[in-house]
Amino acid sequence: MRFDILTIFPNLLSAFLQETLIAKAIKRKHISIHVTDFRKYAVDKHRTVDDRPYGGGPGMILRVEPIVKALEHLPKKKSRRIVMLNPQGKQFTQRIAARYASYDQLVLLAGRYEGFDKRISAYVDEEISVGPYVLSGGEVPAMAIIEAVSRLIPGVLGHPDSAKDETFSQKLTYVEYPQYTRPPVFRGKRVPPVLLSGDHENIEKWRQKRAKYRSAT
């Protein structure tokens, strides 16, 4: 799967692309991640990507021309989804991550300042927020979405069932069962005996019983 991130701060993503699960997935060619600095597509010699809002008001707004030109210069895979990262958008969920994992290409548009010129919306497929709060830019949400989606791509996780029973994997209210590892006793707190029994049928029953469904609200 190909990910594209459009940003004016490409260096913010450098460490993310070179560490842990993402770096391994890139090396094994399960995914590819391409970062585009849309400042390169500015229409003036000063490479301006923002301007004052019409009608007045605080802050600066991202201009439509450089972003649309950057989108038009991207290679296009067979199935592609273009997503504007916007606090006003629909909240990102595990269900949306699973839907994105079915595409050949996911384009993430990371904003800055006071937001986007509204006309940019006509060039994207949907607007997504990672939560009911405001960040300084879309780079952190882009990284969160890439990690959530990448985990669902075959081969990225070490075990094919690793994402099967995770929290939110079945329903948005599903919470995974408790997990334990060595040592069997720590400061008087013991691992449940059934998990040490080797009886896989009883272990599965124990896990199903202790998985939870919390309130959707």
N, C-alpha and C positions, 0 to 999 in steps of 0.2 A: 504494500500500500504506500502511496505517496502522500506526504503532508507538505503543504506550503504555508508558510507564515509570512504575512506582510506586516512590516513594522518599520519604524524609523530608528529603533535601537537594537540592531541585530546582535550586538555584543552581549546583550542581556541573556541570550540563549546559548552562548558558547559552552558554558560548563554543563548545562542540561544535556546537550548533544554528545558530550564526551564522557559521561559517567553512567554507571549502573545499568539497569535494564534497557534503557533507550539505546545506549552506545552498543550494547551487545546485539540488540535487534537490528541496528543499522549495519553492523559488521557482518551479520549473518544474512543480510539482504531480505529480511522479513518486512522491513519498512525502509523508506527513504524520507529524509526531512530536508526541505529546501527553504532558506530564509531569503526574502527579498526586501531590500531597503527601498520603500516606495519614494523616498526623497530623490532617488535617481531619476524619477519620472516627473519631477517638478517642471513647470513650464517657463520659469524665469531663471536668470543667471545666478540668483542667490539661493536657488533650490528651496524655495518657500513651499511648505506644505500646509500652512495654516493661515488664517486671516480673522479679522474681527467679524463678529456676527452682524448680519443686517438687522436693523432695528435696535441695535445697541445691546448692552449687557456685558457681564464680566467674562473674562477668559477669551480663548481663541478656539476657532472651529476648524477641523480638518477639511481641506479643500477637496472638491470632487475630482478635478482633472488628474492629479498624480496617482490617486488610488485606482481610478478606472483604467488608466493607461497601464499600470502595473498588472492589474487583473487580466487585461487583454494580451499582455506579453507572456503570460504563464503558459507552459505546455498543458494540453488538455487530455486527460485520460478518458477512457470509455465511459465511466460513470464518475461524476464529480459533484461535490457539494461545496458551495461557497457560503461561509458563515461569518457574519459580522459579530464581534464580541462587544456586547453593549449591555450595560446594567438594566436597560429598559426591556431587554429581550426575555424570551422564555427561559425558565431555569433549567440548567443542564442536569440530567439524571443518568443513571445507569442504563435505563431503557434507550435514551438518546445515544449514549455511547455505543450500544449494541447496533443501533441503526447506522451510525457513522462507520462502524467497522465493516459494513457490507459494501461500502463504496471503494472504488479504485483510487480515488483522490479526495482529500479533504483540504480545503483552503480556508485558513483562519486569518481574519482581518483584525489586527490589533490596533486599537485606537489610542489616542492621547488627548491631552488638553480637555476641552469641554465637550468633546464628542465629534460626531461626523456631520457633514452637510447631509441633510435628509435625502438628497437626490441620489446618494450612493446606495440607498436601500434598493433601488431599482435594479442593481447589478449583483445582488446577493440573493441566496435562496432562503435564508432565515437569519434571525438575530437571536443570539444566545447570551444568557448571563450565567455566571457560575455561583451566584448567590445574591441575597437581598442586601447588598452593600456595594460601596463604590471604591474602586481602586484607581491608582494614577494612570494605569494603562492596561492594555489587553495582553501583554506578554505573559504574565503569570497565569491568567485564565487559559491562554493558548497551551502552555506547558501542561496544565492540569488536564485539559481535554485530550491532548496527545497521549499522555500516560494512561488515562482511563481507556481510551480506544485501543491503543497498542496492546494492552493486556488481553484483549479479546481476539487478536489476530493469531491464527494458528502458527505455532512455532515460537512465539515470543516468550511465553512462559515455559519453564522447564518441563512441567508435567501437564499433559493435555486437560486434566480435570482441575487444575489449580484455581480457575476462575468460576468453576461450576457452582460451588456452595458458598461463595463469598457474600458478605452483606450486600443487599440490594440485588443480588444476582437472580433471584426468583421473582420477588415483588419489591416494590419500592419501600415496603414496610418490613421486609425480611431482614433479620439480624442473625448472623452466623453463630453457630454453637461455640462455646468456650474451647480454647486450645491450650495445650500444655506441652512442655518438653523437659529435659533433664535440668536439675536433679528431681528425683521422685518426691523428695521432702525438702522444703526450704523453710527454716525457722518455724517449724511445727506445722506448716501448711502442706498437705499431701495432695498429690495428683489423685483424682478419683480412681479407685481400684479397677473399675471396668476397663479403663484405658490401658492398663498394664496386663490385662488378662490374656490377650491374644485371641479373644473370642470376637471375631469381626461382626458377627450377626448382632451380638449384644452391644457392641460399640456403636454400630449404626443406629440401633434403637435408642441408645443413650443420647446420641447426637441429635436425632430427630426430635426427641422430647425436649431438649434444651435449646434448640433453635427458637427464636422468638419472632413475633410479629408485633411491632410497635405501632402506636397510633400514627396514622397518616398525617395528623395535624401536629 
